[in-house]
Amino acid sequence: MTGSIAEAIPLEEQAIRLSPGDPGSWDYYFNMGIAHLLLSRLDEAIVWFEKARSPASGFPYSFLAAIYGLKGETEKAAANLAEAQRLFPDGRYSSIARRKAAAIGGPPGFWGAPKVVALFEATYFAGLRKTGMPEE
């Protein structure tokens, strides 16, 4: 989350190659999806977030919702957002403000360096807004 997004992709690919069958592989796929989303490679991001979906993680659903929102595919966006909300009934997907505050369970500043925060704003949060997620 420091801004070296394109440089992170080969490292995640290496982690995937080195850990075939790892039950935590969804996290590598998830990180690949984030990298491609932040680079505005929406179709590639979809592939990785689809792979990242697992009973262990509902996070990919909100990212898929955002991507489909950006692409204008409202039904897919709404279905993925509804699934994220179902898997996380704590309200983290009820508004943009709550989503930013939840920070995927990470530390404050999770969304990264200012350059990366701007990319999340232009992609992920813009997409969630297009799904109809309210600001507050």
MODELLER restraints for C-alpha pairs under 7 A, 6 or more apart:
rsr = mdl.restraints
at = mdl.atoms
rsr.add(forms.Gaussian(group=physical.xy_distance, feature=features.Distance(at['CA:1:A'], at['CA:111:A']), mean=6.81, stdev=0.5))
rsr.add(forms.Gaussian(group=physical.xy_distance, feature=features.Distance(at['CA:1:A'], at['CA:112:A']), mean=4.46, stdev=0.5))
rsr.add(forms.Gaussian(group=physical.xy_distance, feature=features.Distance(at['CA:1:A'], at['CA:113:A']), mean=6.20, stdev=0.5))
rsr.add(forms.Gaussian(group=physical.xy_distance, feature=features.Distance(at['CA:1:A'], at['CA:116:A']), mean=6.24, stdev=0.5))
rsr.add(forms.Gaussian(group=physical.xy_distance, feature=features.Distance(at['CA:2:A'], at['CA:112:A']), mean=5.92, stdev=0.5))
rsr.add(forms.Gaussian(group=physical.xy_distance, feature=features.Distance(at['CA:2:A'], at['CA:113:A']), mean=5.15, stdev=0.5))
rsr.add(forms.Gaussian(group=physical.xy_distance, feature=features.Distance(at['CA:2:A'], at['CA:116:A']), mean=6.79, stdev=0.5))
rsr.add(forms.Gaussian(group=physical.xy_distance, feature=features.Distance(at['CA:3:A'], at['CA:113:A']), mean=6.73, stdev=0.5))
rsr.add(forms.Gaussian(group=physical.xy_distance, feature=features.Distance(at['CA:3:A'], at['CA:115:A']), mean=6.35, stdev=0.5))
rsr.add(forms.Gaussian(group=physical.xy_distance, feature=features.Distance(at['CA:3:A'], at['CA:116:A']), mean=5.67, stdev=0.5))
rsr.add(forms.Gaussian(group=physical.xy_distance, feature=features.Distance(at['CA:5:A'], at['CA:35:A']), mean=5.73, stdev=0.5))
rsr.add(forms.Gaussian(group=physical.xy_distance, feature=features.Distance(at['CA:9:A'], at['CA:32:A']), mean=6.26, stdev=0.5))
rsr.add(forms.Gaussian(group=physical.xy_distance, feature=features.Distance(at['CA:9:A'], at['CA:35:A']), mean=6.84, stdev=0.5))
rsr.add(forms.Gaussian(group=physical.xy_distance, feature=features.Distance(at['CA:12:A'], at['CA:28:A']), mean=5.88, stdev=0.5))
rsr.add(forms.Gaussian(group=physical.xy_distance, feature=features.Distance(at['CA:12:A'], at['CA:32:A']), mean=6.59, stdev=0.5))
rsr.add(forms.Gaussian(group=physical.xy_distance, feature=features.Distance(at['CA:16:A'], at['CA:25:A']), mean=6.75, stdev=0.5))
rsr.add(forms.Gaussian(group=physical.xy_distance, feature=features.Distance(at['CA:16:A'], at['CA:28:A']), mean=6.52, stdev=0.5))
rsr.add(forms.Gaussian(group=physical.xy_distance, feature=features.Distance(at['CA:26:A'], at['CA:51:A']), mean=6.84, stdev=0.5))
rsr.add(forms.Gaussian(group=physical.xy_distance, feature=features.Distance(at['CA:26:A'], at['CA:52:A']), mean=4.27, stdev=0.5))
rsr.add(forms.Gaussian(group=physical.xy_distance, feature=features.Distance(at['CA:26:A'], at['CA:53:A']), mean=6.89, stdev=0.5))
rsr.add(forms.Gaussian(group=physical.xy_distance, feature=features.Distance(at['CA:27:A'], at['CA:52:A']), mean=6.68, stdev=0.5))
rsr.add(forms.Gaussian(group=physical.xy_distance, feature=features.Distance(at['CA:29:A'], at['CA:48:A']), mean=5.21, stdev=0.5))
rsr.add(forms.Gaussian(group=physical.xy_distance, feature=features.Distance(at['CA:29:A'], at['CA:49:A']), mean=6.52, stdev=0.5))
rsr.add(forms.Gaussian(group=physical.xy_distance, feature=features.Distance(at['CA:29:A'], at['CA:51:A']), mean=6.26, stdev=0.5))
rsr.add(forms.Gaussian(group=physical.xy_distance, feature=features.Distance(at['CA:29:A'], at['CA:52:A']), mean=5.11, stdev=0.5))
rsr.add(forms.Gaussian(group=physical.xy_distance, feature=features.Distance(at['CA:30:A'], at['CA:48:A']), mean=6.36, stdev=0.5))
rsr.add(forms.Gaussian(group=physical.xy_distance, feature=features.Distance(at['CA:30:A'], at['CA:49:A']), mean=5.64, stdev=0.5))
rsr.add(forms.Gaussian(group=physical.xy_distance, feature=features.Distance(at['CA:30:A'], at['CA:52:A']), mean=5.23, stdev=0.5))
rsr.add(forms.Gaussian(group=physical.xy_distance, feature=features.Distance(at['CA:30:A'], at['CA:60:A']), mean=6.65, stdev=0.5))
rsr.add(forms.Gaussian(group=physical.xy_distance, feature=features.Distance(at['CA:32:A'], at['CA:48:A']), mean=6.12, stdev=0.5))
rsr.add(forms.Gaussian(group=physical.xy_distance, feature=features.Distance(at['CA:33:A'], at['CA:45:A']), mean=4.30, stdev=0.5))
rsr.add(forms.Gaussian(group=physical.xy_distance, feature=features.Distance(at['CA:33:A'], at['CA:46:A']), mean=6.82, stdev=0.5))
rsr.add(forms.Gaussian(group=physical.xy_distance, feature=features.Distance(at['CA:33:A'], at['CA:48:A']), mean=4.78, stdev=0.5))
rsr.add(forms.Gaussian(group=physical.xy_distance, feature=features.Distance(at['CA:33:A'], at['CA:49:A']), mean=5.28, stdev=0.5))
rsr.add(forms.Gaussian(group=physical.xy_distance, feature=features.Distance(at['CA:34:A'], at['CA:45:A']), mean=6.85, stdev=0.5))
rsr.add(forms.Gaussian(group=physical.xy_distance, feature=features.Distance(at['CA:36:A'], at['CA:42:A']), mean=6.71, stdev=0.5))
rsr.add(forms.Gaussian(group=physical.xy_distance, feature=features.Distance(at['CA:36:A'], at['CA:44:A']), mean=6.28, stdev=0.5))
rsr.add(forms.Gaussian(group=physical.xy_distance, feature=features.Distance(at['CA:36:A'], at['CA:45:A']), mean=4.93, stdev=0.5))
rsr.add(forms.Gaussian(group=physical.xy_distance, feature=features.Distance(at['CA:37:A'], at['CA:45:A']), mean=5.34, stdev=0.5))
rsr.add(forms.Gaussian(group=physical.xy_distance, feature=features.Distance(at['CA:37:A'], at['CA:123:A']), mean=6.82, stdev=0.5))
rsr.add(forms.Gaussian(group=physical.xy_distance, feature=features.Distance(at['CA:38:A'], at['CA:119:A']), mean=5.58, stdev=0.5))
rsr.add(forms.Gaussian(group=physical.xy_distance, feature=features.Distance(at['CA:38:A'], at['CA:120:A']), mean=6.39, stdev=0.5))
rsr.add(forms.Gaussian(group=physical.xy_distance, feature=features.Distance(at['CA:38:A'], at['CA:123:A']), mean=6.48, stdev=0.5))
rsr.add(forms.Gaussian(group=physical.xy_distance, feature=features.Distance(at['CA:42:A'], at['CA:67:A']), mean=6.36, stdev=0.5))
rsr.add(forms.Gaussian(group=physical.xy_distance, feature=features.Distance(at['CA:46:A'], at['CA:64:A']), mean=6.44, stdev=0.5))
rsr.add(forms.Gaussian(group=physical.xy_distance, feature=features.Distance(at['CA:49:A'], at['CA:60:A']), mean=5.33, stdev=0.5))
rsr.add(forms.Gaussian(group=physical.xy_distance, feature=features.Distance(at['CA:49:A'], at['CA:64:A']), mean=6.66, stdev=0.5))
rsr.add(forms.Gaussian(group=physical.xy_distance, feature=features.Distance(at['CA:52:A'], at['CA:60:A']), mean=6.29, stdev=0.5))
rsr.add(forms.Gaussian(group=physical.xy_distance, feature=features.Distance(at['CA:53:A'], at['CA:60:A']), mean=5.84, stdev=0.5))
rsr.add(forms.Gaussian(group=physical.xy_distance, feature=features.Distance(at['CA:58:A'], at['CA:84:A']), mean=5.75, stdev=0.5))
rsr.add(forms.Gaussian(group=physical.xy_distance, feature=features.Distance(at['CA:58:A'], at['CA:87:A']), mean=5.96, stdev=0.5))
rsr.add(forms.Gaussian(group=physical.xy_distance, feature=features.Distance(at['CA:59:A'], at['CA:84:A']), mean=6.72, stdev=0.5))
rsr.add(forms.Gaussian(group=physical.xy_distance, feature=features.Distance(at['CA:61:A'], at['CA:80:A']), mean=4.99, stdev=0.5))
rsr.add(forms.Gaussian(group=physical.xy_distance, feature=features.Distance(at['CA:61:A'], at['CA:81:A']), mean=6.26, stdev=0.5))
rsr.add(forms.Gaussian(group=physical.xy_distance, feature=features.Distance(at['CA:61:A'], at['CA:83:A']), mean=6.48, stdev=0.5))
rsr.add(forms.Gaussian(group=physical.xy_distance, feature=features.Distance(at['CA:61:A'], at['CA:84:A']), mean=5.28, stdev=0.5))
rsr.add(forms.Gaussian(group=physical.xy_distance, feature=features.Distance(at['CA:62:A'], at['CA:80:A']), mean=6.26, stdev=0.5))
rsr.add(forms.Gaussian(group=physical.xy_distance, feature=features.Distance(at['CA:62:A'], at['CA:81:A']), mean=5.35, stdev=0.5))
rsr.add(forms.Gaussian(group=physical.xy_distance, feature=features.Distance(at['CA:62:A'], at['CA:84:A']), mean=5.61, stdev=0.5))
rsr.add(forms.Gaussian(group=physical.xy_distance, feature=features.Distance(at['CA:63:A'], at['CA:124:A']), mean=6.58, stdev=0.5))
rsr.add(forms.Gaussian(group=physical.xy_distance, feature=features.Distance(at['CA:64:A'], at['CA:77:A']), mean=6.87, stdev=0.5))
rsr.add(forms.Gaussian(group=physical.xy_distance, feature=features.Distance(at['CA:64:A'], at['CA:80:A']), mean=6.27, stdev=0.5))
rsr.add(forms.Gaussian(group=physical.xy_distance, feature=features.Distance(at['CA:65:A'], at['CA:76:A']), mean=6.84, stdev=0.5))
rsr.add(forms.Gaussian(group=physical.xy_distance, feature=features.Distance(at['CA:65:A'], at['CA:77:A']), mean=3.98, stdev=0.5))
rsr.add(forms.Gaussian(group=physical.xy_distance, feature=features.Distance(at['CA:65:A'], at['CA:78:A']), mean=6.49, stdev=0.5))
rsr.add(forms.Gaussian(group=physical.xy_distance, feature=features.Distance(at['CA:65:A'], at['CA:80:A']), mean=4.92, stdev=0.5))
rsr.add(forms.Gaussian(group=physical.xy_distance, feature=features.Distance(at['CA:65:A'], at['CA:81:A']), mean=5.21, stdev=0.5))
rsr.add(forms.Gaussian(group=physical.xy_distance, feature=features.Distance(at['CA:65:A'], at['CA:128:A']), mean=6.66, stdev=0.5))
rsr.add(forms.Gaussian(group=physical.xy_distance, feature=features.Distance(at['CA:65:A'], at['CA:131:A']), mean=6.97, stdev=0.5))
rsr.add(forms.Gaussian(group=physical.xy_distance, feature=features.Distance(at['CA:66:A'], at['CA:77:A']), mean=6.56, stdev=0.5))
rsr.add(forms.Gaussian(group=physical.xy_distance, feature=features.Distance(at['CA:66:A'], at['CA:124:A']), mean=5.41, stdev=0.5))
rsr.add(forms.Gaussian(group=physical.xy_distance, feature=features.Distance(at['CA:66:A'], at['CA:127:A']), mean=3.86, stdev=0.5))
rsr.add(forms.Gaussian(group=physical.xy_distance, feature=features.Distance(at['CA:66:A'], at['CA:128:A']), mean=4.58, stdev=0.5))
rsr.add(forms.Gaussian(group=physical.xy_distance, feature=features.Distance(at['CA:66:A'], at['CA:131:A']), mean=6.90, stdev=0.5))
rsr.add(forms.Gaussian(group=physical.xy_distance, feature=features.Distance(at['CA:67:A'], at['CA:127:A']), mean=5.85, stdev=0.5))
rsr.add(forms.Gaussian(group=physical.xy_distance, feature=features.Distance(at['CA:68:A'], at['CA:74:A']), mean=6.64, stdev=0.5))
rsr.add(forms.Gaussian(group=physical.xy_distance, feature=features.Distance(at['CA:68:A'], at['CA:76:A']), mean=6.14, stdev=0.5))
rsr.add(forms.Gaussian(group=physical.xy_distance, feature=features.Distance(at['CA:68:A'], at['CA:77:A']), mean=4.80, stdev=0.5))
rsr.add(forms.Gaussian(group=physical.xy_distance, feature=features.Distance(at['CA:69:A'], at['CA:77:A']), mean=5.27, stdev=0.5))
rsr.add(forms.Gaussian(group=physical.xy_distance, feature=features.Distance(at['CA:69:A'], at['CA:127:A']), mean=4.78, stdev=0.5))
rsr.add(forms.Gaussian(group=physical.xy_distance, feature=features.Distance(at['CA:69:A'], at['CA:128:A']), mean=6.51, stdev=0.5))
rsr.add(forms.Gaussian(group=physical.xy_distance, feature=features.Distance(at['CA:69:A'], at['CA:130:A']), mean=5.06, stdev=0.5))
rsr.add(forms.Gaussian(group=physical.xy_distance, feature=features.Distance(at['CA:69:A'], at['CA:131:A']), mean=5.19, stdev=0.5))
rsr.add(forms.Gaussian(group=physical.xy_distance, feature=features.Distance(at['CA:70:A'], at['CA:127:A']), mean=4.75, stdev=0.5))
rsr.add(forms.Gaussian(group=physical.xy_distance, feature=features.Distance(at['CA:70:A'], at['CA:130:A']), mean=6.62, stdev=0.5))
rsr.add(forms.Gaussian(group=physical.xy_distance, feature=features.Distance(at['CA:74:A'], at['CA:131:A']), mean=6.57, stdev=0.5))
rsr.add(forms.Gaussian(group=physical.xy_distance, feature=features.Distance(at['CA:77:A'], at['CA:131:A']), mean=5.91, stdev=0.5))
rsr.add(forms.Gaussian(group=physical.xy_distance, feature=features.Distance(at['CA:78:A'], at['CA:131:A']), mean=6.14, stdev=0.5))
rsr.add(forms.Gaussian(group=physical.xy_distance, feature=features.Distance(at['CA:84:A'], at['CA:93:A']), mean=6.99, stdev=0.5))
rsr.add(forms.Gaussian(group=physical.xy_distance, feature=features.Distance(at['CA:85:A'], at['CA:93:A']), mean=5.66, stdev=0.5))
rsr.add(forms.Gaussian(group=physical.xy_distance, feature=features.Distance(at['CA:92:A'], at['CA:98:A']), mean=5.08, stdev=0.5))
rsr.add(forms.Gaussian(group=physical.xy_distance, feature=features.Distance(at['CA:92:A'], at['CA:99:A']), mean=5.01, stdev=0.5))
rsr.add(forms.Gaussian(group=physical.xy_distance, feature=features.Distance(at['CA:92:A'], at['CA:102:A']), mean=5.96, stdev=0.5))
rsr.add(forms.Gaussian(group=physical.xy_distance, feature=features.Distance(at['CA:93:A'], at['CA:99:A']), mean=5.58, stdev=0.5))
rsr.add(forms.Gaussian(group=physical.xy_distance, feature=features.Distance(at['CA:94:A'], at['CA:133:A']), mean=6.82, stdev=0.5))
rsr.add(forms.Gaussian(group=physical.xy_distance, feature=features.Distance(at['CA:95:A'], at['CA:133:A']), mean=5.52, stdev=0.5))
rsr.add(forms.Gaussian(group=physical.xy_distance, feature=features.Distance(at['CA:95:A'], at['CA:134:A']), mean=5.00, stdev=0.5))
rsr.add(forms.Gaussian(group=physical.xy_distance, feature=features.Distance(at['CA:95:A'], at['CA:135:A']), mean=5.38, stdev=0.5))
rsr.add(forms.Gaussian(group=physical.xy_distance, feature=features.Distance(at['CA:95:A'], at['CA:136:A']), mean=5.29, stdev=0.5))
rsr.add(forms.Gaussian(group=physical.xy_distance, feature=features.Distance(at['CA:96:A'], at['CA:125:A']), mean=7.00, stdev=0.5))
rsr.add(forms.Gaussian(group=physical.xy_distance, feature=features.Distance(at['CA:96:A'], at['CA:133:A']), mean=6.56, stdev=0.5))
rsr.add(forms.Gaussian(group=physical.xy_distance, feature=features.Distance(at['CA:96:A'], at['CA:134:A']), mean=6.22, stdev=0.5))
rsr.add(forms.Gaussian(group=physical.xy_distance, feature=features.Distance(at['CA:96:A'], at['CA:135:A']), mean=4.77, stdev=0.5))
rsr.add(forms.Gaussian(group=physical.xy_distance, feature=features.Distance(at['CA:96:A'], at['CA:136:A']), mean=6.35, stdev=0.5))
rsr.add(forms.Gaussian(group=physical.xy_distance, feature=features.Distance(at['CA:97:A'], at['CA:135:A']), mean=5.88, stdev=0.5))
rsr.add(forms.Gaussian(group=physical.xy_distance, feature=features.Distance(at['CA:97:A'], at['CA:136:A']), mean=5.50, stdev=0.5))
rsr.add(forms.Gaussian(group=physical.xy_distance, feature=features.Distance(at['CA:103:A'], at['CA:110:A']), mean=5.78, stdev=0.5))
rsr.add(forms.Gaussian(group=physical.xy_distance, feature=features.Distance(at['CA:103:A'], at['CA:111:A']), mean=6.80, stdev=0.5))
rsr.add(forms.Gaussian(group=physical.xy_distance, feature=features.Distance(at['CA:111:A'], at['CA:117:A']), mean=5.51, stdev=0.5))
